[in-house]
Each structure stands twice: as C-alpha cells, then as structure tokens.
C-alpha cells in the first residue's frame, strides 16, 4: 500500500505465481494430513476389533479349560484322577454308545436328505417330460388332491376330538422317574400315537393327562409340536378327570386279559418309557387311586410265539384302534400291529448282520471259485479230453461250467459252492 500504484502492479505481477504455488502446496498438505488422520482412525478401529476378537477367543478357551478342570478338580482344587476299574469301563462304554448314537442320527439325517433329493429329482424329471399344458394341469391336480386330503384328515381329527369314542388316555404322571432321553422318547411315542389315529381315521378320542408346568415332559412335548395337535391336553391327573368305574388300566402286570374294546370305556395307558423295564409301577399307582379294572393285552394268548408283552405307547394305541375296527379278531390285530421286534422274530439289526454274513461268505466262495477256474484254465492244455470225438477237446464246456459255478456260489453261499464243486 505504501508503494506507488505502478509499483504495486509490478509487485503483484511478480509474486502472483509464488502465491499460487504456495496456496496449492498448503492445500495438498491439508489433504495429506486429512488422509493420514483417516488411515490412522481406520487402523485403530481394526486393531481394536482384533483385540476384542482375541480377548473373546481367550475367554472361550479359558472357560473350556476351567470347565474341564472343574470336572476333574474338587473344591480344594486338587486334581481328581480319572475313574478306573468298573466305573471307568462303564464311562467309556457310555461314551462309545453316545458316539454311536450321534453317528446313527447323522446317518439318519443323511438318508432323509437323500430320499428328499431323490423325490425332488423324480418329480423334476416327470415335469420335464410333460408339455407346458400337461405340467400346469398336473400341478393344479396335485395341489387340489393335497388340499382335499388335508380337509379330510382335519375333519376326521375334529370329529374324534369332539365326539370320538372310546377315550384313550396317556398318563404322563411318571415323567419324574425318567431321564431326559426317556422323556423325549415319551414325547415321540405320543406324537406317533396321534399320527396313528390320524392316518387310520380312527374315532378314538386321545387325551394327555398330568401335563402341567411341573411335569418335565412338557418341554419335549412342546418341542415336538404338541401345541398344534388336535387332541385333549389336561393338567390334572387322570384320576380326577374321569369316573373310576369306567377306567380300564392297561398294564402288562395285570392278571386278566383284555377281551374287547368298547366305546363306553376309558382306556388308560401308562406313559412310562424305561430302558430297563421296571415292573408294577402302573399297577401300583392304579391300585393306590382305587382303580378296579386292570387288564393286559392278550399277547400271550393270541399273539405270535415269543412276543414281548411290554410295548411302546403308539403300538398299544394302534392295537386298540385295529381291534375297534376289525372286531373280535385278536390274532389278526396283533399280527398286523406287532413288528418283528415285538413278535419274537428277528430284529432289523439281526437281519442286517445276517445279510452281511451272507455277503461275506458269498464273496469268499466266489473268490475261491474264481481261483479254481483260473487254475483249470492254466492246465487246460494238459486236461482237455476229446469226449465228443470232434478232436477239439472240452475247453468250451469246461469254461461254461466254471462260469456257472461263480454266480451260483455268489448267490447261494457256502452250500451252493459245495454243491457246484461236487458237481
């Protein structure tokens, strides 16, 4: 401002490039500072997240170590050695059994997934083989049939719920003496009883009693879907809900057989699931409450030889429904309802083991027959005999005989192989 106007203009012209460069440099420095600050903040946040994850992992590890140590340490902190002898063998056996059950559950899930995939693939192939019009008509027909079946099933369950006869009661008051797995099995058998009545369109009216907040089986029943079933669920025990004179207590410890199933009676099934069968429990409870009519299913009288009198709850419900529909045909009812597990026949495990033994024996006999055939082929130049008089020997006939022995041995086992060798 002190300079002359002409000199001022000269000074502005000289310093203008320098001012622009300085301004640009200051702007670049400010942007760099902002970028560095943002990078530092991001790095700090990432470091904090890593530290938190590491701390969480450490806490989890420490908790696992503490839990493992808690099982081995007493209150004084001294390490307790692993049990030995019979107790140790029992624990190891239980662990192996649990591992086997877990593998069986996983195998069952895999089978179900495979079955679902096969059904979906078969349906997809069927739909792809159709024209668009046929596909549309097929889907509409399938949906209509499914809705009609659902309405029919719901109507049958509603009729049984409202006016069904006879009444069948599952007494769930024994849950406090059972383990959790047995309570879960009780819930599953109750579900299968409901499904049996639904699928058979039976008029039986199903009841569950003693299902209250104090009952440990309430949770397994709710998990398996009891709240969506169309049946009667009571918190009170069976002895307070129904007339004792109409009750028929079904127990394998009864002295008399059940001869008939009538609509005016109320049949009570003990909701007991025990791996090792405990006798007289349902009978003692019935006698303590004044029930007079105790009956057992006539399995020894009319059932197959070797049948077991202690049955699952759903099997008993199915027997009552079949007896109600068939009439006085106890042998036919028991033959239709009792599986090989209860009818004295071989169980599924026994059949699988038998098939495995047969396959092993067949493979061994097939290998032996193949070795014999290979030996006969090696010596065919010396053993060929011209029985036909054609000068060519019996090479073709011997090869046919060897080829016939192998499938015979593989199909029939050791006895067939012996017969083929003798031949």
Rosetta blueprint (number, residue, H / E / L):
1 X L
2 X L
3 X L
4 X L
5 X H
6 X H
7 X H
8 X H
9 X H
10 X H
11 X H
12 X H
13 X H
14 X H
15 X H
16 X H
17 X H
18 X H
19 X H
20 X H
21 X H
22 X H
23 X H
24 X H
25 X H
26 X H
27 X H
28 X H
29 X H
30 X H
31 X H
32 X H
33 X H
34 X H
35 X H
36 X H
37 X H
38 X H
39 X H
40 X H
41 X H
42 X H
43 X H
44 X H
45 X H
46 X H
47 X H
48 X H
49 X H
50 X H
51 X H
52 X H
53 X H
54 X H
55 X H
56 X H
57 X H
58 X H
59 X H
60 X H
61 X H
62 X H
63 X H
64 X H
65 X H
66 X H
67 X H
68 X H
69 X H
70 X H
71 X H
72 X H
73 X E
74 X L
75 X L
76 X L
77 X L
78 X L
79 X E
80 X L
81 X L
82 X L
83 X L
84 X L
85 X H
86 X H
87 X H
88 X H
89 X H
90 X H
91 X H
92 X H
93 X H
94 X H
95 X H
96 X H
97 X H
98 X H
99 X H
100 X H
101 X H
102 X H
103 X H
104 X H
105 X H
106 X H
107 X H
108 X H
109 X H
110 X H
111 X H
112 X H
113 X H
114 X H
115 X H
116 X H
117 X H
118 X H
119 X H
120 X H
121 X H
122 X H
123 X H
124 X H
125 X H
126 X H
127 X H
128 X H
129 X L
130 X L
131 X L
132 X H
133 X H
134 X H
135 X H
136 X H
137 X H
138 X H
139 X H
140 X H
141 X H
142 X H
143 X H
144 X H
145 X H
146 X H
147 X H
148 X H
149 X H
150 X H
151 X H
152 X H
153 X H
154 X H
155 X H
156 X H
157 X H
158 X H
159 X H
160 X H
161 X H
162 X H
163 X H
164 X L
165 X L
166 X L
167 X E
168 X E
169 X E
170 X E
171 X E
172 X L
173 X L
174 X L
175 X H
176 X H
177 X H
178 X L
179 X L
180 X H
181 X H
182 X H
183 X H
184 X H
185 X H
186 X H
187 X H
188 X H
189 X H
190 X H
191 X H
192 X H
193 X H
194 X H
195 X H
196 X H
197 X H
198 X H
199 X H
200 X H
201 X L
202 X L
203 X L
204 X L
205 X E
206 X E
207 X E
208 X E
209 X E
210 X L
211 X L
212 X L
213 X L
214 X L
215 X L
216 X L
217 X H
218 X H
219 X H
220 X H
221 X H
222 X H
223 X H
224 X H
225 X L
226 X H
227 X H
228 X H
229 X L
230 X L
231 X L
232 X E
233 X E
234 X L
235 X L
236 X L
237 X L
238 X H
239 X H
240 X H
241 X H
242 X L
243 X L
244 X H
245 X H
246 X H
247 X E
248 X E
249 X E
250 X E
251 X L
252 X L
253 X L
254 X L
255 X L
256 X E
257 X E
258 X L
259 X L
260 X L
261 X L
262 X L
263 X L
264 X L
265 X L
266 X E
267 X E
268 X E
269 X E
270 X E
271 X L
272 X L
273 X L
274 X L
275 X L
276 X L
277 X L
278 X L
279 X L
280 X L
281 X H
282 X H
283 X H
284 X H
285 X H
286 X H
287 X H
288 X H
289 X L
290 X L
291 X L
292 X L
293 X L
294 X E
295 X E
296 X E
297 X L
298 X L
299 X H
300 X H
301 X H
302 X H
303 X L
304 X L
305 X L
306 X L
307 X L
308 X L
309 X L
310 X L
311 X L
312 X L
313 X H
314 X H
315 X H
316 X H
317 X H
318 X H
319 X H
320 X H
321 X H
322 X H
323 X H
324 X H
325 X H
326 X H
327 X L
328 X L
329 X L
330 X H
331 X H
332 X H
333 X H
334 X H
335 X H
336 X H
337 X H
338 X L
339 X L
340 X L
341 X L
342 X L
343 X L
344 X L
345 X L
346 X L
347 X L
348 X H
349 X H
350 X H
351 X H
352 X H
353 X H
354 X H
355 X H
356 X H
357 X H
358 X H
359 X H
360 X H
361 X H
362 X H
363 X H
364 X H
365 X H
366 X H
367 X H
368 X H
369 X H
370 X H
371 X H
372 X H
373 X H
374 X H
375 X H
376 X H
377 X H
378 X H
379 X L
380 X H
381 X H
382 X H
383 X H
384 X L
385 X L
386 X L
387 X L
388 X L
389 X L
390 X L
391 X L
392 X L
393 X L
394 X L
395 X H
396 X H
397 X H
398 X H
399 X H
400 X H
401 X H
402 X H
403 X H
404 X H
405 X H
406 X H
407 X H
408 X H
409 X H
410 X H
411 X H
412 X H
413 X L
414 X H
415 X H
416 X H
417 X H
418 X H
419 X H
420 X H
421 X H
422 X H
423 X L
